Amino acid sequence: MESKPITNTESIINSGDLRTRISWLKQALNYRFSEEYSKELKALNAFETNIEPVASFSTYAPGADLIRDSDFEEYKKTMEEQDTTDISKAAFSPVDFNGVIYWLRQ
């Protein structure tokens, strides 16, 4: 079953979904070449490479959310309403995805 493509236009990217998509693309490319899949895999591999230095295993492995910078304030507001915790960007690490910053919660 094909997984949903992941691009840097999404508000939130789950790291578990990212890993699933990378695996799916690798398998698909083993069976037949696709320029579109190849480009997406290259972009996602670069994104994952950018995540690794700022993520700890405990935050990244379970399926942490990466929040697009332009949607961070809305995410923060929603999270604070849900658990009354003050959320600041200091609790997050920035990660580049093809020129768009995503925030990984630490």
N, C-alpha and C positions, 0 to 999 in steps of 0.2 A: 504494500500500500504506500503510495507516494505521500511524503510529508509536505507540509506547506512551505513554500519558499520564504526565506528570511531576507529582508532588505533593511537598509538603514532609514527607512521611512516609518517604521513601526514605533509606536509609543513605548511599548514594553517588550523586551525579548527575554524569555526564560532560558537560562543556561542549559537546562535539560533538553529543551526543544532545539537549541543550537547544536548540541552534540548529536541528537537524533538526526537532524537534517544533514550534518556533515557525514555521518555514517551512511545515510541513505544515498547521498550524492556519490560517495565513493563506490558503493555497490552498483549504482546505476551506470556509472562511467566504466565499470569493469565489463559490462555487457554491451554497451554501445556508446560511442563518442557523441557528445552534444556540446556545442559551443556555449550554449546558455548555461548548462549544468557546470561546465568547466569554469566559466567566469564566476558563477555563484560560489562554487567550492573554493576558488582562489580567494575571494573576498571574505568568506566565512573563516577560512584558515588563518588569514591575516588578523581578523577580529579576535579569534580565539588566542592567537599568539600575543595580542595586546592585552588580553584579559589576564593571562597567566601570571605576569609579574605583580599585579596588584591584588590578586585574589588569594585568599587562604583556602585550603581544602575544605574547611568547614563551611565557608560561605559559598563556594562555587560548585562543589560536587552535588549538593542536594537539589540544586535547581534554583539558584538565586535569580532574581529579576535584575535586568539591566534597563534603566529608565532613560529614555531620550531626554537630552538637556532641555529642549523646548517644552516638554511635558512634566518636568520635575516638580514645578510648583503645584500643579494639580495633583500629582501623586502624593506629594508631601501633605497637602490639605486632606486628602482622602485617608491617608495613614494616620494622621493625627486625630481625625474624627473617630476612627475605628478603635484606637488604643490609647488615646490621650498622651502620646509620647511626642516630645518635641523632636522633630527630625530636621537636621541641618545637613548641608552638603559635606560637612566635616566627617560624617559617619559613612560617607560614600567615597569611592575612588573613581576618577574619570578614566574612560576607555574610549579610544578612537575607533570608529567604524566607518572607514572611507570618508573621513573628514567631518563626521558627525559625532559629537560626544554623547556617550551613554554613561550613566552612573551606576556602579556596582556597589550594593550595600555591604558594608563590612561588619 
